Amino acid sequence: MRILVATDAWHPQVNGVVRTLTKLADAAKSLDVEFSFLTPQSFRTFAMPSYRDVRVAMPRPGRIAKLIEEARPDSIHIATEGPIGLMVRRYCRQRKLPFTTSFHTRFPEYVRARVPVPGSLIWRALRRFHSPSRAVMAATPALASELTERGFDNVVLWPRGVDPHLFHPRAIDLCLPAPVFLSVGRVAVEKNLEAFLDLDLPGTKVIVGDGPARVALEEAYPDAIFLGEKHGEELADIYAAADVFVFPSKTDTFGLVLLEALASGLPVAAFPVKGPRDVIGDAPVGALDHDLRSACFAALDICRQDCVEFAANYTWEASARAFIDSILAVGAVLPGRNGAEPARFVA
């Protein structure tokens, strides 16, 4: 089986969407499923005005159609609601082809953090985008329930995973004053990092990641350590060397970094909001409190082995199987893969 994923988020971007899709494709190989990706790398791009590290694609309908036909997929999945996602949606709608989508980002909250646009308008646009989808995939039961309550149809659960071979406890010393409070992710306004950096905490605050807010935050908080983007073993070492993982975001739909931290034996301190609440729930692996400082201190007393055992329940193999099973369950397989002649591109 060949699945084509259309995504506006792709390398060299570093975010949860890119990591999820990359890990999904790797895990699916053991299930005899091949993934290909339709990404901004195939088009001219321009820098997003408020986030110049992110390149926005300028796809053309003819080019989109040609790339889809060259991929000869059995199924099409649209991962993002950007220009590529819109063009692939249009391609499928014009040809009456089934497709699935996924909901990764709380755009209403992200947009409102930058410009005064009513959230109701954005939710309306998102419902319209996803309405023809055979299955709208959501990362947690709580998010799936919220989308259904907001009028989204055909919502299904697609859980996430973590790589325990990379993220696991290890003896590492960052040679920083303890305790080390760590946050990992995009350094941008919607991540609410000021709520963490403003806290009166002992030891050291460490930020891993890059983004449009980094320069301003480094200037405003000279006592914090900003390490920039880190990947692979270097990132895993930093997780394992910290004492508490602080997740101040109130807008994330899931937060893969939560699983990476827990797999590394790192307890979580966060607000009791969707994302951390959905991942952690009542498990004794994190402290969720509207007082983030209190959560940080409470997390220091959490057993690190409990965190590791909790994260072991999340595998990318299970995530890939759920993704593929959802496609098959809703019949999102293209005509021509069961005997009919597929639609062809006309220049």
HUWO-V505621 format. One record per residue. RES is the residue in three letters. SS is DSSP state (H for helix, E for strand, - for the rest). NEAR is the number of other ideal C-beta (glycine too) atoms within 10 Angstrom. Layout:
# HUWO-V505621
RES SS NEAR
RES SS NEAR
This chain:
# HUWO-V505621
MET - 16
ARG E 14
ILE E 24
LEU E 23
VAL E 25
ALA E 27
THR - 25
ASP - 24
ALA - 23
TRP - 23
HIS - 11
PRO - 10
GLN - 18
VAL - 18
ASN - 18
GLY H 20
VAL H 19
VAL H 17
ARG H 17
THR H 24
LEU H 22
THR H 15
LYS H 19
LEU H 23
ALA H 18
ASP H 14
ALA H 21
ALA H 21
LYS H 11
SER H 11
LEU H 14
ASP - 8
VAL - 20
GLU E 15
PHE E 21
SER E 16
PHE E 20
LEU E 28
THR - 22
PRO H 22
GLN H 12
SER H 16
PHE - 19
ARG - 12
THR E 16
PHE E 10
ALA E 11
MET E 13
PRO - 9
SER - 12
TYR E 17
ARG E 10
ASP E 16
VAL E 21
ARG E 19
VAL E 17
ALA E 21
MET - 14
PRO - 23
ARG - 11
PRO H 12
GLY H 11
ARG H 16
ILE H 22
ALA H 21
LYS H 14
LEU H 21
ILE H 25
GLU H 14
GLU H 11
ALA H 17
ARG - 13
PRO - 24
ASP - 18
SER E 23
ILE E 25
HIS E 27
ILE E 28
ALA - 28
THR - 24
GLU - 22
GLY - 20
PRO H 17
ILE H 28
GLY H 21
LEU H 17
MET H 23
VAL H 28
ARG H 20
ARG H 13
TYR H 22
CYS H 21
ARG H 11
GLN H 11
ARG - 15
LYS - 9
LEU - 20
PRO - 18
PHE - 23
THR E 25
THR E 28
SER E 27
PHE - 25
HIS - 23
THR - 20
ARG - 23
PHE H 17
PRO H 20
GLU H 16
TYR H 15
VAL H 16
ARG H 16
ALA - 14
ARG - 14
VAL - 7
PRO - 6
VAL - 12
PRO - 11
GLY H 13
SER H 10
LEU H 11
ILE H 18
TRP H 17
ARG H 14
ALA H 13
LEU H 22
ARG H 15
ARG H 10
PHE H 19
HIS H 24
SER - 13
PRO - 16
SER - 25
ARG - 20
ALA - 25
VAL E 24
MET E 25
ALA E 25
ALA - 25
THR - 20
PRO H 12
ALA H 16
LEU H 22
ALA H 20
SER H 12
GLU H 18
LEU H 21
THR H 14
GLU H 9
ARG - 14
GLY - 12
PHE - 21
ASP - 14
ASN - 18
VAL E 21
VAL E 20
LEU E 14
TRP - 24
PRO - 19
ARG - 24
GLY - 22
VAL - 25
ASP - 18
PRO - 16
HIS - 8
LEU - 14
PHE - 23
HIS - 17
PRO - 16
ARG - 13
ALA - 7
ILE - 13
ASP - 9
LEU - 17
CYS - 5
LEU - 14
PRO - 9
ALA - 13
PRO - 17
VAL E 20
PHE E 25
LEU E 27
SER E 26
VAL E 25
GLY - 22
ARG - 25
VAL - 22
ALA - 24
VAL H 18
GLU H 20
LYS H 24
ASN - 19
LEU H 26
GLU H 15
ALA H 15
PHE H 25
LEU H 19
ASP - 13
LEU - 19
ASP - 5
LEU - 18
PRO - 11
GLY - 16
THR E 18
LYS E 21
VAL E 20
ILE E 25
VAL E 22
GLY - 23
ASP - 18
GLY - 21
PRO - 17
ALA - 19
ARG H 19
VAL H 11
ALA H 12
LEU H 18
GLU H 14
GLU H 8
ALA H 12
TYR - 17
PRO - 7
ASP - 7
ALA - 17
ILE E 15
PHE E 17
LEU E 16
GLY E 10
GLU - 17
LYS - 17
HIS - 9
GLY H 8
GLU H 10
GLU H 11
LEU H 21
ALA H 22
ASP H 17
ILE H 20
TYR H 26
ALA H 20
ALA H 20
ALA - 28
ASP - 17
VAL E 25
PHE E 26
VAL E 27
PHE E 30
PRO - 21
SER - 25
LYS - 18
THR - 18
ASP - 28
THR - 23
PHE - 21
GLY - 24
LEU H 22
VAL H 27
LEU H 28
LEU H 22
GLU H 21
ALA H 29
LEU H 30
ALA H 27
SER - 29
GLY - 23
LEU - 31
PRO E 27
VAL E 27
ALA E 29
ALA E 28
PHE - 20
PRO - 14
VAL - 15
LYS - 19
GLY - 23
PRO H 25
ARG H 16
ASP H 21
VAL H 27
ILE H 23
GLY - 14
ASP - 8
ALA - 14
PRO - 12
VAL - 26
GLY E 31
ALA E 24
LEU E 20
ASP - 17
HIS - 9
ASP - 12
LEU H 21
ARG H 16
SER H 13
ALA H 25
CYS H 27
PHE H 17
ALA H 17
ALA H 25
LEU - 15
ASP - 8
ILE - 19
CYS - 12
ARG H 16
GLN H 11
ASP H 16
CYS H 26
VAL H 19
GLU H 15
PHE H 20
ALA H 25
ALA - 13
ASN - 13
TYR - 20
THR - 17
TRP H 22
GLU H 14
ALA H 14
SER H 21
ALA H 23
ARG H 17
ALA H 16
PHE H 26
ILE H 18
ASP H 13
SER H 21
ILE H 24
LEU H 11
ALA H 11
VAL - 15
GLY - 11
ALA - 22
VAL - 19
LEU - 22
PRO - 14
GLY - 14
ARG - 14
ASN - 9
GLY - 6
ALA - 9
GLU - 7
PRO - 14
ALA - 18
ARG - 9
PHE - 16
VAL - 6
ALA - 5
